[in-house]
Amino acid sequence: MAPEQHVPANALGKTSRISLDGRRSERSVILADGSMHSLTLLHPGIYTLRSEVTETMQILSGIAYYRAEGANDTQELHTGDSMVIPANQSYRLEVVEPLDYLLSS
């Protein structure tokens, strides 16, 4: 794996949280700057999710389509993209290729 594909982490959670009938796996990670994040893998499918707090999603690999509740436009997400999901926002995420992302709040 090339250096640019690494996330500089100080600690990684020992166990992952599995949800969505086994289609999502999350693991806590503490980055070198001390900030806490979730490293998440989401399998292909269509999901309706909700953020409780403002979250930033940094796509590490994969392809998905994001649409905020009530919006008409859909945003394509792929490797290298980053987006902010507002607090208390429901959204639809259509995952085309397994989506590996870093989620921070």
N, C-alpha and C positions, 0 to 999 in steps of 0.2 A: 504494500500500500504506500503510495506516495505521501510525502510529508504534508502537502496541502490538503490531504484527505483526513488528517487527524484533528481532533478537538483537544486542545490542551487541558487535561483534567487532572485535578489533585486527588479526587476520590470518586469511586463508582459504587452505587448501591449494590449490596450483595444479592438481593433478590429483585425480581421484576414483578410488577403488578400486571396481571393479565385481565383484560376486560373485553367487552363486545363479543362474547362467545368465542374467545380465543383469537380474535382477529386483531387485537391491539396489545402490544407489550410495551410497558414503560419502565424505565430504570432511572433512579435519581443519579445526578452527576454534579459534582462541585468543580467548577472551572478554576483555573490557575489564579483568577482574580478574586476567588472566594464566593462568587455568586452561585446559587443553586438553580439547577435546571432539570428538565426531564428529557431523557433520550428515548424517543418513541419510534416504534415500527408499527405501521398500520397496513394491513393486507388489503388487496383490491376489494372494492365494494362501494356502496353508496351509504353514507352516514349523515345523520342529522345530529349535530353536536351543539353544545352551549358552553361559552366561556363565562365563568363567574367573575373573573378579574381580567384586566387588560393583559393580553399575552402576545408574545412575539414568537412566530414560527419561522425557523430557519431550515430550509429544505437541504438535507445532506445528499439525498438521492431519491429518485422516483418521479412520478408524474401524477398530478391530481388537478381537479377543477374545484374552485372555491366559489361559493355564492352566499352572501349574507342574506339573512331572512328579510324578505320584502324587496330585495334588489332584483333588477332585471338582468344585470350584467354578470358574467362569470369570468373569473380570473384563472388563467392557467398557471400552475405552479410546477416548477421543475428544479433540478439540481442547481444550487446557488441562489435561489430566490429567498427572499425574506419578506414577511408581511406582519402587520399588527392587527390583531383581532380585538375589537373593543370589549370592554367589560359588559356583562349581561347581554351578549350577542348570541343568538342562535344562527347557525350556518349549516350549509350542506356541503359536504366534501365527497366528491366522487374520485376515488383512488383508482387509477388505471394501471400503474405499476407500483409494487410495494413502495410505500412512502416512509422514508427514514428521516426524522426531523428532530431538531433540538427546540424544545419549548421552554420559554422563560416568561416569568410574570413579575 
